[in-house]
Amino acid sequence: MAFALAGIRFPTARTARLSSRSGLEGKRRSGASFSPFSRKKRFAGIILTRSSSDTDPTSTTVAASDEVLVPGAENDDLSCSTDMISDTEAASSNLQVSQETTGLMTEESEAGQTSVSSEFTGRTSISSEFIGEESMDEDVKGAVSSRAIKRIEEVQEKPRFVPPPGTGQRIYEIDPSLKGYRGHLDYRYDQYKKMRETIDQHEGGLDAFSRGYEKFGFQRSANGITYREWAPGAKWATLIGDFNNWNPNADVMTRKEYGVWEVFLPNNADGSPPIPHGSRVKIRMDTPSGIKDSIPAWIKFSVQAPGEIPYNGIYYDPPEEEKYVFQHAQPKAPKSLRIYESHVGMSSPEPKINTYASFRDDVLPRIQRLGYNAVQIMAIQEHSYYASFGYHVTNFFAPSSRFGTPDELKSLIDRAHELGLLVLMDIVHSHASNNVLDGLNQFDGTDSHYFHSGSRGHHWMWDSRLFNYGSWEVIRFLLSNARWWLEEYKFDGFRFDGVTSMMYTHHGLAVGFTGSYNEYFGYATDMDAMVYLMLVNDMIHGLYPEAVAIGEDVSGMPTFCIPVQDGGVGFDYRLHMAIPDKWIEIMKLKDEDWKMGDIVHTLTNRRWLEKCVAYAESHDQALVGDKTIAFWLMDKDMYDFMALDIPSTPRIDRGIALHKMIRLITMGLGGEGYLNFMGNEFGHPEWIDFPRGDQRLPNGKVIQGNNYSYDKCRRRFDLGDADYLRYRGMQEFDQAMQHLEEEYGFMTLDHQYISRKDERDKIIVFERGDMVFVFNFHWTNSYFDYRVGCLKPGKYKVVLDSDDKLFGGFNRIDHTAEYFSIDGLYDNRPSSFSVYAPSRTAVVYALSED
């Protein structure tokens, strides 16, 4: 018997499990192991797209035996899901987390299992008893490779410490207007501090609490494997998989306190692990919804076998000699963040699902060459439905198997670090897939396990489940999830998706935020979610000081990017989501109706001391049903007039000129960071449309699919590279823009001054440091001897010109010219100099040191 994934055939491996145990457990001996891994093979899982709501909560997956043992065990009413505690004493009395779960890894099991030290981060299966070589007996020394010891040493290099909470009062110094909402904000900070105190008291601190992956899921020790799962709604549970021939009677789990289930599997007689690497595994439970097979919640890898709809959890524990070892240090976070937003699966020019390895070899060097210093990768967490763009997560600790193996993802990240690129992960903690077969939804058969019950636990627009951030075990799960990706995979930070939805009980739906503080600090605020966001940012910045945390918030929540110790939510950056919306609004207008003051106001309308990542467009604008900036500007002309050997059209000329100007002014004024979605730097034509079939709605209406085509689910990098197409000029401009920012760092320079917003001339002039940016948005008028103000006197030179022929322009600016300032007040500036400002052109002048 064999399985094939993405054209690769993998024979199943038989395991000789000679257990010393008697009875039903002996049936495991002839189990077949699904092992789709080899050191040099990579694969992308074959996907069958479907609606996550089409699943049956009582369905079970493939099993070798129909025999199901369902003992009549009583189900206690204890649950780890609680409302957020109001004071420390109440937390101590009502805390529904077992002291036994806190100390799960500090006791030896009945089978003599040795615990894993809390100092470890889950990278190794070596017992804490064997840290020092002098304490190893000869048998253990032979089993532990030097590579494993090296990992242990790396983990122990730096002590981890999360500072205690501060006073939380500096926010009132930064923004005195917040004093009118002191009651709400002080209460928020008190809840955060009490949560920290409770975690310190019952879990040994945020450091230990955020290592849940060392307690739950599969834990390898010197003597075997322990599997633990939190499933308070289950009446009975058993671990099944290839390793025991899917026999539900072989490895029945024991219910501990507070709904934690546990089973220990001793090593085989020959010392080999009881579950071979690559084996399929699931947990079978008797639940209030019936008998149910689920992928373990803490699973580290899952795959969809050919011809099957459900995914299978994979026990992923390759031999030490096959585990990827990072070779390159993580770069320090740059002062100016230039992010290349990307998606591994659609990163190939070919109509297919691309791989981690191809992205590593082909796309990362392109990103570096273009001048970006960070890559933000979407859709890393496993998601059964490809067309969800990775936002309907089913397995939170597992990297998507469509693109390859966990070790290949590590290789990608290591290569990025070698190239000097930060790697940011688009992490989803705002909601989860409602898929009951593959994900967390109704994991233990109840509606309220990881999520709120009833309507509060369902996002009606996203068709997904909403976490209960007041549940102790949910907080442990999510904090540990964030840490897992930083620790195990060495991601350099996160872009947190959907934070607006988290912060408000209305989720930002049908709400127009005007900036009134009453919209942020009232009963619509989800206080549990706010405390969780403060905790996760506290953990990230305390344990990984160089890590970057970006939040996707459209509401403009005050204090969002102020440190937690000062009373803020703790993000480093907010995505400036108003900017792309404004550009879409403007592009629907005639050129003469573009308002310079409106453009400048939107770009600069951000809170003091709260950094923003600006962007003209992201993946959102590239999706089917929307339009990219290039398509808004050039529309169908892009199909016929982008070749250089045929005449252009007025629409193409206008589109290329404005495409460059929009991106430069967004980077110049919009924030302290910049983001671009892959391919949009050269005006990628058309839209993104994931492969999908026809969808029939409940009302009988049919939404037509695309016959599962990948034609528009790819990135045509060849267009940007072709020297015979006009796309090349836009790509060259974007590259020059990134390298200019690298050289001058103008996004984060302290000095910024806007000296002109001329509605008649359609001119915008502003300063960043010693640079002067001049934008002429007029459709026909070019201005000779146009005087612009500057702060410092001296000689200025052209350092970037959007009209350069290399960038697809008309070459109207003389780059050899020198511009000497004259003293005298002009546009409220102490000096000025005269320039030529051609129509639809942006020019950047820098003070020359010659």
Number of C-alpha atoms within 10 A of each C-alpha: 8 11 15 16 18 14 12 13 11 16 14 17 19 16 20 17 25 17 18 11 10 8 8 13 19 15 18 25 18 16 22 23 23 26 22 26 17 12 14 7 11 22 21 23 22 20 21 18 17 16 14 20 13 11 16 12 19 16 14 14 16 12 15 15 11 10 10 14 15 16 10 9 10 9 14 14 9 13 21 23 24 18 15 21 21 13 15 18 12 10 20 14 8 13 22 19 23 17 13 14 21 16 14 17 19 15 13 12 15 7 11 14 21 21 22 27 16 16 15 20 22 21 16 18 19 23 17 17 13 18 14 11 12 8 11 14 10 9 8 14 14 10 13 16 13 13 13 19 17 12 17 20 14 10 18 13 9 9 8 14 14 16 13 14 18 14 14 19 17 17 22 18 11 14 14 10 12 18 15 11 15 15 11 18 22 16 13 21 25 19 21 25 22 19 23 20 20 21 19 15 12 18 20 14 17 27 23 20 22 24 24 24 22 24 24 24 21 24 20 28 21 22 22 22 21 19 20 26 22 27 26 26 25 28 22 23 30 24 26 24 29 28 30 28 19 26 26 26 22 19 21 24 22 16 23 15 18 21 26 22 22 22 20 24 20 24 21 19 13 10 14 16 20 25 28 23 19 24 25 27 26 24 22 27 28 23 22 16 17 14 21 26 28 28 26 30 25 24 22 23 26 31 24 21 19 15 10 13 18 22 24 25 27 26 25 22 20 16 10 16 12 12 17 16 16 16 11 14 11 21 18 14 17 16 13 20 25 27 27 28 22 25 23 23 25 24 25 22 16 16 16 18 19 22 25 28 20 18 22 19 14 12 20 21 15 13 22 18 14 20 21 26 24 26 27 25 19 21 23 27 24 26 29 32 21 21 17 16 17 22 27 27 30 29 27 28 24 26 23 31 25 28 23 21 28 21 19 22 23 21 20 22 27 25 19 26 23 15 17 18 30 29 27 27 26 24 24 24 21 21 25 27 26 26 27 26 29 29 25 25 25 25 31 31 25 18 18 19 25 29 25 19 16 9 10 15 18 19 18 11 7 14 16 22 27 25 25 25 28 22 25 22 21 20 24 19 22 21 25 26 22 25 25 24 22 20 19 13 20 21 24 27 26 24 23 22 19 20 24 20 22 26 25 22 16 16 18 19 13 7 10 10 14 10 12 9 16 11 18 19 21 14 12 15 18 19 24 21 23 22 25 22 26 24 21 23 24 25 23 26 22 18 21 18 13 16 23 23 22 25 25 19 23 18 21 23 19 20 24 24 23 22 22 26 20 20 25 22 26 25 28 20 25 27 23 29 20 18 21 21 14 15 17 18 11 16 15 12 10 8 13 12 12 18 16 20 15 12 20 18 12 19 23 16 14 17 15 12 11 18 23 23 25 29 25 29 23 19 18 14 19 22 18 14 10 15 20 25 26 22 20 15 23 22 17 14 16 22 11 10 18 19 16 13 10 10 10 15 15 10 16 21 17 14 23 24 24 22 24 28 23 19 23 23 20 24 25 25 25 27 26 23 24 25 25 23 22 25 21 26 24 26 27 24 24 19 20 23 20 23 20 19 16 12 14 11 9 7 6 8 9 11 11 11 14 15 10 14 15 18 17 22 23 24 24 20 21 13 21 22 16 13 13 14 19 26 27 23 26 26 26 18 26 25 19 19 24 20 16 16 19 19 9 16 18 22 24 19 14 9 13 18 16 18 18 19 19 14 16 10 15 23 21 23 22 24 23 21 20 19 24 25 21 23 26 24 28 21 15 9 14 16 15 11 10 11 16 22 27 28 20 18 17 18 17 23 19 20 16 18 26 32 23 19 13 16 23 23 19 15 15 16 20 11 13 8 11 14 19 16 22 18 16 12 13 16 16 14 16 16 20 24 20 15 19 16 24 23 21 26 26 26 24 21 21 20 21 16 8 6
